[in-house]
Amino acid sequence: MTRLSAALLVLLACGSPPRKPSATSPVQTPAPVTALLTVRGRAIGAEVVSRPVERSLGLMFRTELARDSGMLFVFESEDTFRFWMKNTYLPLSIAYIDKRGIISDILEMAPLDTTTRYAPSRPVLYALEMNSGWFTANSIKTGDTVKGIPR
């Protein structure tokens, strides 16, 4: 073995192993971005997802959604975005919202439905998912304006 090889072996052996999180130094994940939205005087606490990886995960694998809470999907430009319910255990309602904040469509989505693609009738910039029936229960309909959307 050459001296260079031996020196490399010593350096590798002395290297510290990757640190594992401990109770005193937990791995921190960033807090979700949230927004307070209002529609017809009803307040909504919305988790805001604007990055493609966040949007593709959406509400998958969650088993509950707090009352008057939802998820606001923010896109880069208007389009007819299609949603599905793969790995989504909650029955949801989705409101598609245009760039002016006006609701164009409200659809009911069945849990774990991987065959239906839920799409708006026209291009939108946002989608707001809430517990199933939330919009109907709060007398919110197409044509209503959502306020507080982060721009």
PyMOL commands that set and color helices and strands:
alter all, ss='L'
color gray80, all
select helices_A, chain A and resi 3-14+52-57+134-137
alter helices_A, ss='H'
color red, helices_A
select strands_A, chain A and resi 33-39+42-49+69-79+92-97+103-109+124-131+146-147
alter strands_A, ss='S'
color yellow, strands_A
deselect
rebuild
show_as cartoon
